[in-house]
């Protein structure tokens, strides 16, 4: 059973209601003093002089750690060490850690039970002895070390000693040893904990913000020897993220808003010929059904209040389709002798894929290609527009909806400045109005609008093209004219029964620019006359004697003008011209969108649904990764400069096979990750306790607003504080490693994996080129001294070209490149549970070996520790309620050796 904390006293001591303890008085417990967000208690274990039941037997020992709460007096199994083989003096590399929110006090008793494991595959073990201690006894002990006798029972036979040593991560211990020297596999290793003092890796001021994103941490502690026989300490942490549900809900709300707006625009297209009207009604019927479906999904997700985790066993549930599978932050914190403390983060998540929709017909990559090919070749019922043109239509429509109200607002502000008769304010307002109006005009500078207007004209009742198009005049020439706009005829947006005049759109569009030019000219004249007026009434020009008679005449004929009255008619004209452009453009571009929807209903909408589902899963992971990366790198000026100058690379490691359903998953994943290029981030200052990110935009472009506390926000570079959009460069490399990949390589097709890896290598090269070009020369010089990125990229390219079976070198190289480029790392398989666990533990141990001098003789043992008793076996437990990786012996024979779990940790289990 789990022991739950019930409350906190004013003195900071935790207590439980007395009734729970059958005591008439409240019982108070002593809290453990600790730093914020740090584990409350951490200790390591070693045994001495263990007595084997049979004299000639070599012991294989493991310690099970249990907690006895002082009130309930119930025993809760908490954790275990790894198994240490063949010694009566085992030194355990796996420690014990209690996270900050665990209800543990000085009065809590810890029970340590030692077993002899006789058969690892079946976990057959026999009891050797046990001991217990109170937490307060360890905290107050001399040198914070307890040496306890192991007994077969209370007062029974002593079978050895167990030593408990308190750990304080990162604390300088002046090179003193713990007075234990242990011979492990022939290696003498003094227990020295002289790591450097930890720097603020995230900052205390950020803790509330990180805690708002992360939930339910699982912590593990290890100690491993370095190559010079010192000890390094490693804290492994795995946390859920509330963004697993928050981001999908935000995204679905935007989809509903966008689709309702589109449906309304389809209804406002006006009269259409019977053929097009029937198509429109059919489209609207299906679109309304889709909106209802999205609303129902959002309603169901909204019931999941406070949820932060979707298990792998729920991946096929319809109501949770938009939620990522098994999303976690996997963190390794390293405190090693002579080296700076370091954090290594990987986001682990199930491959973004539409599991409920299934993979019978493949995934998005194949489905979108097939859909587009068929649509291009079947154009007799509709007009074909390329995906690029359809995307352009959506982009222009979005620009219209954003810019028209902005221009109108700035136009009204100009009139406010005019009424105040303030030249400086008038100039400032005019500058902003000009900028927004130029953006508005530029949005329509596209041949697509012109062709769509013609197409819509022919779709009107009786709309037949009889007049040949007139010679085109460049829109630049038209917009540069400064004469006032022509008086526009009040008529429908597109003439229905008259000859179509293709140049009319150019005239209507150019009228906006002309209106703005008239306003600019008028403001210039008003300010110039006002300036002359000021000079004539006491300016510097009157110092030399009599005033200029010409200026006096001017003043007589031009008394102080009412600027508002002068500008108001011109502002009205600008707004009318804009409304005319918006009306025509909106209808014509909505007609373009009708073409996309009209083909192959409901398949088109089902493809949109599938893409939305996959993108939602991918986006939730990305936002989580971005926020964590930002918070851990806020004190790194180079990172912040890279963030706003270049953007961040986001590297996904895929472990899916190219066989059976996983082909479809990989096809979904490839599109979902590619679609993340449509996402940009913006950092803002938090103004309330609500620090969760906010999502805005539409399917073609999203902005994620990340909030930071005021003290942190103020320290950011000016470009970021001013709201510059921060971009990401997502890349995917996939290498199948399981038995299904063996079948694909021998009897199937691996071309999908090869294509994905080659395409994404080119994207990494592109990012590297931008990085080298845009970052400052002094930064690049230092960077090149520290990192051979060119060599790593060449090596990666060679490995991709080699087309070697199960070439996991591709994964290691891509991950290394990502880390050296300050990127965000992801690891994915079907459920982020089994293959992912093998991969992240291998990555962690490889980093310890390559970056922190892990002793080469302990690499495999460190790997086994993390896989047997680390965070990833806890991940398996929380997903399928079983502490076994879902592999069997036959499957593992096909795995690369370094991806195989230790004996006794795998077996029959649901995936």
Buried (B, 14 or more C-beta within 10 A) or exposed (E): EEBEEEEEEEEEBBBBEEEEBEEEEEBBBBBBEBEEBBBBBBBBBBBBEBBBEEEEEEBBBBBBBBBBBBBEEEBBEBBBBBBBBEBBBBBBBBBBBBBBEBBBBBBBBBBBBBBBBEEBEEBEBEBBBBBBBBBBBBBEBEEBBBBBEBBBEEEEEEBBBBBBBBBBBBEEEEEEEBEBEBEBEEEEBBBBBBBBEBEEBBBEBBBBBBBBBBBBBBBBBBBBBBEEEBBBBBBBBBBBBBBBBBBBBBBBBBBBEBBBBBBEBBEEBBEBBEEBBEBBEBBBEBBEEBBEBBBEBBEEBEEBEEBBBBBBBBBEBEBBBBBBBBBBBBBBBBBBBEBEBBBBBBBBBBBBBBBBBEBEEBBBBBBBEBBEEEBEEEEEEBBBBEEEBBBBBBBBBBBBBBBBEBBBEBBBBBBEBBBEBBBEBBEBBBEBBBEBBBBBBEBBEBEBBBBBBBBBBBBBEEBEEEEEEEEEEEBEEBBEEEEBBEEBEEEEBBBBEEEBBBBBBBBBBBBBBBBBBBBBEBBEEBBEBBEBBEBBEEBEEBEEEEBBEEBEEBBEEEEEBEBBEBBBEBBEBBBBBBEBBBBBBBBBBBBBBBBBBBBBBBBBBBBBBBBBBBBBBBBBBBBBBBBBBBBBBBBEEBBBBBBBBBBBBBBBBBBBBBBEBBBBBBBBBBBBBBBBBBBBBBBBBBEEEEBBBBBEBBBBBBBBBBBBBEEBBEEBBEBBBEEBBBBBBBBBBBBBBBBBBBBBBEEBEBEBBBEBBEEBBEBBEEBBEBBBEEBEEEBBEEBEEEBEBEEBBEBBBEBBEEEEBBBBBBBBBBBBBBBBBBBBBBBBBBBBBBBBBBBBBBBBBBBBBEBBBBBEEBBEBBBBBBBBBBBBBBBBEBBBEEBBBBBEEEBBEBBBEBBBBBBBBBBEBEB
